[in-house]
């Protein structure tokens, strides 16, 4: 990995704070970014490879879920890939108890290394293919980032939510067809789409809250 000089690091820190409105400390996110860039040279962890794009397209695009997460709750990240959105949520909310499920061993190994290097407590990393109807625990929130169609994701989440639990997932700007499909089979569910925008990438996306 190309070593970044102090001016470049400062630029990334400024960009991070501009995008996140100074709401979060940069140090742990910088270490996460550095590890992601390093590992991505050998393993295809993510198609987003530029530091600027990672800050907005991965970090910010995970942190938008923070206002909807119980500050001391138990969170399950389903299909986390290289740790999104679960790890940014955990950095932002250290008292959250996080379980990450990722079927790809190399990506699960990467998350395990991130947890070790960032010294994150109360994080469980499961290298496991979660099946519909299977439970790995009872959680206040399940989170995911566009990996599955809503109907598939609900089939994975519904047995991993405690009483009053919510599923939060990140989707594109128009998830209407997926919402209609889900409501057609589970009409009693409350499904709320909340639009937001990636400011520099100029992309509109949505948070889907299912309860």
N, C-alpha and C positions, 0 to 999 in steps of 0.2 A: 504493500500500500504506500502510495506517495505520502511522505511526511508533510503535514500542513504547518506553515509558519504561524507566528503569533497573530499577524494581521488577518490571516484567513480565519483563524479560530475566533477572533474578535468579531469578524464579519458574520460568521455563523451564529454567534451568540446574540448579536444585534438583531439578526433576522428572526431568530427564535423568539426573542422577547417582543418584537414587533407583531408577530403572528399570534402569539399567545397572550398578548396584552400584559406582559410582565407577571402573569399569574403563577409561574412555576420557575423553580431554580434550574439553571442550565447545566450544572456540573454532571449530574447522573445521565441526563439526556445526551450530553456530549460523549460520555464514555460509551453509551449505547450506540450512538452514531458511529463512533470510531470502530467498535467491534463489528458492527454491521458492514461497514466498508471493507474491513480486513477480511472477514469470512466470505464476503460476496465475491472476492477475487477467486476463491477456490470452489465455492458452492453456490449454486443459483438460489439464493435465499429470496431475492425479490427482483422484479424487473425494473423497479425504481432505483437507480444507482447513484444519481447525483446528490450531494449533500443538501443542496437547497430543496430539491424535490422530496427528499426523505423527511426533512424537517416539516414541510407542509403536508405532503401526501401520505405520510405515515404517522408522525408524532401528533401534529395538530388534528389529523383526521381520526385519531384515537381519543384525544383529549376532549373532543366535543361531547363524549359520553359522561365525563366526570360529573356534571351537575345532576345526573340521573342515578348516580351510584350511592348506595348507603355508605356513609363514611366509615363505619365499623362493620360493614356487612361481609358476607361470603359471596365471592364472585367466581363463576365458571366461564372460562374463555374456550369456546368450542371451535376447533380448527384454527389455531392461533397462527400458523405459519411461523415467521420469525419473531413472534411475540406480540402481534397486534390484534386487538387493541389492549390486551390484558396488561402487558408490561408498562406502557405509559400510564395506564390507570393506576397501577400499583405504585409507580414513582410519585404520582401526584397525590395519592391517598395512601400513605404508608401503613395505616391501621387496617386497611382492607386485607382480608384473607383470600388469596388467589389460588385457584387451581386451573392449570392450563392443560388442555388436551390437544395433542398434535400427533397425527399418524406417521408423518415423515420423520424417521429417526435423526437424520442430520439436522433438521430444523429443531427438533426437540433437544438435541445435544447443544445447539446454539443457544436456545433459551436457557438451558441449565447453566451454561457458561456466563450468560448475561446476569442471571440471578446471583451467581457466585461473585462475579467481579463487582457488581453494584451493591453487594451485601444486602440483598432484599430478604426480609424475614417473612415467614408465613406464606411461602409460595411452594406449591406442589406441581411438578411437571410430570405429566403422564404421556409417555410415548405409546399411544393407544388409538386404535380405530374405534370410535364410539358408534355403537349401533342403535337403531331406533328401538325405543323401549328400554334401553339399558340405563342404569343409574350409577353414577360415581359419587353421589352424595346429594345433600339437600342444600340449595343455595338461594340467597336473596335475589341475585341477578345472574342471568346467563347473558353473555355477550358474544358477538361474532361480527365478522367484517366482510359481508358479501360473498362468503365462500359457498353458501348453499341457497337454493330457492327457499322462500319463506315456509312453504309446506314441508319441505325436508328438514329445515332447521327446527321447526316446532316439534316435529317427530322426535328429534334428538333432545330438545330442551325440556319438554313437558314432564319428563320423569326425573328431572334434575332441579326442579324448582320447589321450594318450600311454600307453605301457605302464604298467599299474597305476593309471591315472587313475580318478577318481570323478566321478559326476554327483550334485550336491546340489540338491534343489529343495524349496521350501516349499509345503505344501498345507494343506487343512483337517484337521479332527480325524479324519475317517474316509475315507481314500483307498483302502480295501480293494478296491473294484471296479476301480479303475485299476491297482492292483498285480496283481490277478488277470489282467486283460487283458494287461498287459506280460509276466507270467510265462508266459502261455499261448503267446506267440509266441517269447519268449526265455527258455526254462526254465533255462538255465545261469547267468543273472544272479543275483547276490546283491542282494536288495532289503530294506533295513532301515528301517522307520518308527520315528521317535523323537518322542514327544509332548512338547510344551512348552506354556506358557500365557502369554498376554498379561495381565499381572497386573491392570492397571486396567480394561482393556476386558473382562476376564473371558471371554476366548475361548481355547479349546484349539485348537492347530494342530499340524502335524507337519512334521518334517524327513524327507525321503526320501533315503536314501543308496543309490545304485545303482553297483555295480562288477562 
